[in-house]
Amino acid sequence: MHFNPINLGMEFNSEDEAYEYYNAYPREIGFSIRKEYVNRNKKLGYVTSRKFTCFKEGHREVKKQDVLVKTQRKETRTDCFSHIIIQCQSNGKYQITNFEENRNHPLAPKPCAHMLPSQRKITEPQSYVLDIADDSGLPPKIAFEMISRDSGGRESLGFTSRDQKNYLRTKRKRSLMQGEAGSLLDYFEKKKKLKDPSFFFSIQLDVDDLITNIFWTDSRMIADYDPFGDVVLFDTTYQTNKEYRPFALFVGMNNHRRMVIIGVALLYDETSDSFEWLFRTFHRSMSEKRPKMILTDQDLGMSKAIAVVMPESYHRLCVYHLGNNAYKHLNHLYKSSESFGYDFNKLIYEWLMPYIDKIFMFAGTFAVREKWLMAYGRKTFSAGLGTTQLSESFNKDLKMLLRVTLDVVRFFKHYENALMDKRHNELDAIYDMTQSHILKILDLMNVEEEIPSRYILKRWTKDPMGEGFMDIDKGEQEENSKLKVCSRYRILCSTFVRIATMACESEVGSKLAAKYANELMVKLKETSLGQACGESTTCTNIEVE
């Protein structure tokens, strides 16, 4: 066995350095240590002496509540006396003044050394990896396997799956201590300050300071609204499903006839006043620009709010939901007449009169026919839309994210990942257009003259936002410090695993790798890059057999 020898009189530059050196000793022997008492200078506060003991030192303190417990916890301490004591000397260094080597308990097997408490610690780079995996919705078990492979196996990882669960649980408890509203505000403020200065959000609270409604939009959404906000779909698909959060989307159609999200909301209160607050907030975020047409589901409170907030916008009802409602309430007519379904569709799309008085007299839908019959919307630009089904594909991607088992902050983080995937798909459409977008019919008809600009709607052109619009979310794409550390950590892990694989094939290679690894650790400690090394359990001398 090879481990750091412990001798009286050894000196260290700091107490942390002494701890790291001593901690390498029990890893090889098979026991764990912990920090015991500490004495400090009363005036200056620096550590004058400290004791590091075996983790089985002493006995567990008996508490009053333990007397009433049916099943007592197993005693793990054995009053072991193994320890070292360090004292600060006049030269500022810490010297080992007392060393007790003998132990009174069995030692852990060598393969289990990495499971000992003092050998386990989630380092800062590792915590970044765990945070990113958790925010991405990756199950803890898969995240643990991923980071284990990057580190060269579980023995080299430095923590166990239980440590991972405890870390994530503690992280979520800290978030809950702020309360849902406080955590959400903190998350939004950090996003606005660090990632997207144009990020806009608004939270409506009730009299008990509980979240009632939430609205948010980012710089990319605001930029998309300028050319594509003439026709807006307001989709509240998930409001009717208690299994999901009351999610709502403001959606537009871009120049590729694809969905672009221009605003998002969580609506816990669906009254007319709440819809009115939401629509006013949406317009405030978009510099008070109103859409020419807004398409929604059939909802009385929603209709009242639209009439108050945007009376100049043409309000149209989704014909898809009208068809579903008709089939639900008029199922007997569908069954009794083979042509009823065909005639009903012609009624909506071509304004056919048969059945009209029979179908809608019971619900008053005919009274608002100007909101759903195509004949009434001919003069209003609609981008060819008559249904909120445009956002259906994105809704499928959100199903798992909208489950109420996720706390609201984790939901937002997972939602952003789905949105990033959606926006990445938009790049495919832009690429395809630059490769094949051409009005072939003009070529076949030998039309050589330029089409007058008054006949061209800019929203359908190749560059509806003007040059440079692709850089609108450049700030969001820039890596933050955590991502950089995480990336460097994974690259270095992979590199050193390959080095270890090559070096272990021979004794010469192993000694050579250990020699340069030790030199590298010394140099890292001497630079600012090595500051975190003083807190890591991996910064110990490497020796090979």
Secondary structure by P-SEA (a helix, b strand, c coil): ccccccccccccccaaaaaaaaaaaaaaacbbbbbcccccccccccccbbbbbcccccccccccccccccccccccccccccbbbbbbccccbbbbcccccccccccccccccccccccccccaaaaaaaaaaaaacccaaaaaaaaaaaacccccccccaaaaaaaaaaaaaaaaaacaaaaaaaaaaaaaccccccccbbbbbcccccccbbbbccaaaaaaaaccccbbbbcccccccccccccccccccccccbbbbcbbbbbccccaaaaaaaaaaaaaaaccccccbbbbcccaaaaaaaacccccbbbbccaaaaaaaaaaaaaaaaaaccaaaaaaaaaaacccccccccccccccccccccccccccccccccccccccccaaaaaaaacccccccccaaaaaaaaaaaaaaaaaaaaaaaaaaaccccaaaaaaacccccccccccccccccccccccccccccccccccaaaaaaaaaaaaaaaaaaaaaaaaccaaaaaaaaaaaaaaaaaaaaccccccccccccccccccc
